[in-house]
């Protein structure tokens, strides 16, 4: 007798059928999803596109701290009582984003164990990424940091083939995330292209050979 296989939980399908407490909005490139200092009262989920998370100092200096893509949550600080947004979220490409009210998010986390498990794994992965970013900034050269960032943006090592990186992610944004100058980013991108590690033709594609930059001492 054939054993029934358990259906794989799909958060996209689940969120699409959520009863109340959610809205879906579209944002054009450079559209502001939320601003630093505004009320934190909802969790957001990226259905399509990429967004950047940036913080602004009192002196007006900006720093990009993350770029997130389809399947990522953000704004989850409201769940632990964060009253105001600690950063801004801006669309890097055209995006479709679901906004889930805090009360609705708390309810589904309590009532749907599979969704709660998926969300917990997301938080753990984000925490691990923050730790890796810190180690990267402290110990790696700007060339290695750029190579790692490109591999992450292309979702290298995840299910499926690496994705092309939208050229709308500017060299200025890459420089802010790597912690170097735009001219250095341009120099390394040209170097990677000449070595065959990347290619751009309307979009930037990353090849597995770029991993060699991380392994080289």
N, C-alpha and C positions, 0 to 999 in steps of 0.2 A: 504494500500500500504506500503510495507516494506521500511523502511528508510535505505539508503545506509550508511554503516559504513566507517568512514574515515580510510584509511590504516595507520597503525603505521609506523612512520618514522624510518628507520633502517640506522644508520650512516655507518655501515659496507658496506651495499649495495651501498649507495650513494658514499662513498669514492672509492669503487672498480670501479665505472664507471666515476670517475672524469676525465675530458678531459685534459690531460697534467699536468705537474708540480708535478708528484708524482713518486716515485720509491719504490719498496718493497725489503727488504733485510732480510736475516736470520742471526742470531747471535747464536753462541754456548755459553754455560755457561762461564761466565767471559769475554765474548767478549765486547769490548769497543764500545758503540754506538756513543758517542762523548766525548771529553775531556774538562775539565775546561780551559777557556782561548782561545778556538778556536772560529772562527766566528759563530755568531748566525744568521743563514739565512734560517731556516726551522723549521716547527712544526712537531712533530713525533707522531704517533698513534700506540699503541700496539694492534696487531691483535691476537697474541698468546704469552703466557709466562709472565714472570715477570722481571722487571728491578729495580735496585736500583739507587737512586740519591745520590751522595756523594760530599762533598766539602773538599778541602784540604787547610790547612793553609800555610802561608809562611814558617813555620817551618817543614812542611811535615806531620802534623797530619791530619788524615782523620776522617770524621764523616758522617755516613749515615743519611740523613734527610728524606728519603721517600722510600717506596717500592711500585711500581705501577704494575698493572696487565692489562689483556686484557680489551680493551674498554677505557683505559685511554690515554689522550694526555699528552705530555710533551715537553719542549723546547719552550713554547709559549711566552717567554720573548722577542723573536725577533719581535713580533707584536707591541710592545710598544717602539721600537727603541733600544733595548738592543744589542750592537754591538758584545759582546763576551759572551760565555757561562759562567755563574757564578758557575756551578757545572759540574760534570762528570756524565754520564749515563753508567752503566755497566749491562750486562745481568746476572741475578741470575739463570735463567733456559734457556734452548733453546728458542729463541724468533723469532717471525716474526713481523717486524716493517715496517710501511709505513712512508716514508719521504715525507712531503708536502712542496714544496717551499713556501717561505713567500708570494710572489706575487700571487700564486695560492690560498693560504689560504685566503688572503685578498679578492680575487675575489669571492670565494664561500660564504664567510661570508656576502658579500654585496648582492649576487644574490639569495641565498637560505635561506629564513627566518627560516625554520624548522631546518636546520643545525646550523644556528647562535644561535637559542634558545637552542639547545642541547649543544653547545659549551659553552654558557654563564652559563648554569646550571652546567657544569663541572667545570668552573672557580670558581663559588660560592661555590661548594662543596669542592674544594681544599682549598679555603680561610678559610672556616669553619673548615676544618681538621687542618690547621695550627694553628688556634686559640685554638682548643681543645688540640692539642699537647703541646702548651705553658702552658695552665692551668694544663695539666697532669704532665708536668715536674716540675712546681712550687709547686704543692700541694699534689700529690700522691706519695705513696711509690714505690720503684722499683718493688715490687711484683705486685701491682695494674697496674703499667705501662706496665709490661710484659703481664699481663692478657689482658689488653685492646689491645695491639699490636697484640697478637695472634688472638683475635676476629676480628680485622680489616683485618688481612692477610687472614683469612678464609672467608672474605666477610659476616660475620655474620650479620643478620638483613636485608640483601638485598634480592632481588627476588631469589627464589630457595633455595636449601639446602646449608648449609655451605660447602665450598670447602676444600679439604685436602691441607695442607701447604707443599710445597716441602721441603724435608729434606736438599736440597742443600742450603737453607737459613741457614747459619751456626749460631752457638751460638755466635760467635764473632760479626756477623752482628746484631743479636738481641740485644746483649749487647751494641753495639754502638748506636742503635736506642733508647734503654731504658735509656741509660746514667748510666750504671753500669758495673760491671766486668763480664767476662765470667763465673767465678766460681759461682757468685750469680745467673746468668741465669740458669746454670746447676742445682743448688740447687732447684730453684723454679719449673723448668720443672719436676724434679723428684717428687717434692711434689705434683704438679698438677696431675701427672700420677698416683701416689699412691691413691689420692683422687678420681680418676675416671673422672677428668675434661678433660683430654686429653689422647690420646693413640698414640703410634707410632709403625708402622709395615711396614717399607719401606716408610711411609709418616706420617705426623703428622696430626691427626684429633682432632678437637676441639668440645667439647660438651657444650650444653647450660648451664650446671651446673657451667661453668667457670664464668658466669655472677655474681655468688654469691660473687666472690672475689672482684668485683668492688663495690658491695652493702654493703659489710661488713666493719664496722668501726673498 
